Amino acid sequence: MTTPLILRMDRDSVPVEEERPAPDRLISGDPVHRTWNLEDSDGLYCGLWQSTPGKWRVSYVEWEYIRILEGVSVLTDADGHETRLVAGDSWIIRPGFEGTWEVIETTLKDYVIRL
């Protein structure tokens, strides 16, 4: 079987992976992350990610493009600057970003990550 050259971003096409933030990164809540990783090739990852409400520490070593499909989240950098992410928004998070990710309303995003 050959790999298709065009792949639809569809949660039904791959199995879901479920996890929670590491206990040492968790700040509040009990967020559950669900990931549908549709592409994993040579340091490139893309797919869909969903999280229920909660807050945890993040530290990016990768470059990530995101588009918020549903929900509301807030990224806060190490200096306390908040960026609100809402449905319809697109963002790039560059390597070196450190701070927190807080899901206010269950959030679904599509993503492209480059290591």
N, C-alpha and C positions, 0 to 999 in steps of 0.2 A: 504494500500500500504506500502510495506517495503522500507526502505532506502537502496540503493545499497551499497555494500561494496567496490566497485571500482568505482571511479568517475573521468571522463576525465576532464582536465582543458580546458573548452570550454565556450567561451563567449555567445554562443547561448542557453546554458542550464539554465541560471538564468537572472533575470532582471538587468539592469544596474542602478547603483546609480550615480547621478551626483552632484558634489559640487565644491566649490572654497575654497581657503584658507581663514581663518578668516581675516577680514580687518586689525586687529592689527598685524597679522603675515606677511602680504603681503609686499614685498619689491619692486617688479617690475613686469610689465606685467599684464595679466589677465588670469592666468592659469585655465583651466577647468580640473577637475579630474573626471575620470570615473572608477568606481569600480564594478567588478563582483565578489562578495563574494560567493565562492562555498562551504565553510565550516565555521560553526560558532558553536563550541561545547566546553564547559568547558574551556574557555579562549584560545582556538586555533582557528585561523582564517586563511584561505588560499583562494587564488583566483588570479584574474588578476586586475591590476591597470594601468591606462593610464593617462598621463597629457600632455597638450599642454604647450608651452614655458611660462616661468615666473620664479620668484624667491620668496621664502618665508622662514620664520624662522621655524625650527623644534626642538622638544625636545622629545626624546624617553624615555618612561618609560617601554616600552615593548622590547622584543627580536624579531628581524626580519631577516629572510633569504630572499634574493631577487635574482632573475636571470633576467637580462636585455634581453628582447627579441627583442626590436627595439629602436632606438633612442640614444640620448646622454644626460646625466645629470651630474651635478657636485655637490658633497656633500662637504661642507666646514665646518670644525669644529670650535669651539670657538677660537682656537689659529690661525686660518687662513690656516690650512693645507687642501689642496684640494685633493679630490679623484674623478677621472673621471670614470663614469660608462658608458660603451658602450655595444652594443649588443654582447651577448656571455659571458659577465662577470657574475659571481656569487659572492655575498657578504653576510656577516652577520653584522648587525648593533645591537650593544649591548645597553641595558638600560643605560641611562646616557649620550648618545650622544646628544650634543646640537650644533646647528649651522644653516646652511642654505642648502636648496635643490634648485638647479637651473636646470630647464629643458632647454637645449640648442636646441635640436630637439625633437619633440614629442616623448615621451618615453612610452614604454609598458613593464611592468615587471610582472612576477609571484611572489607571496609572500607566506610566512608562518610566521604568527605572533603568539607569545606565550606571554600571559600576566603573 
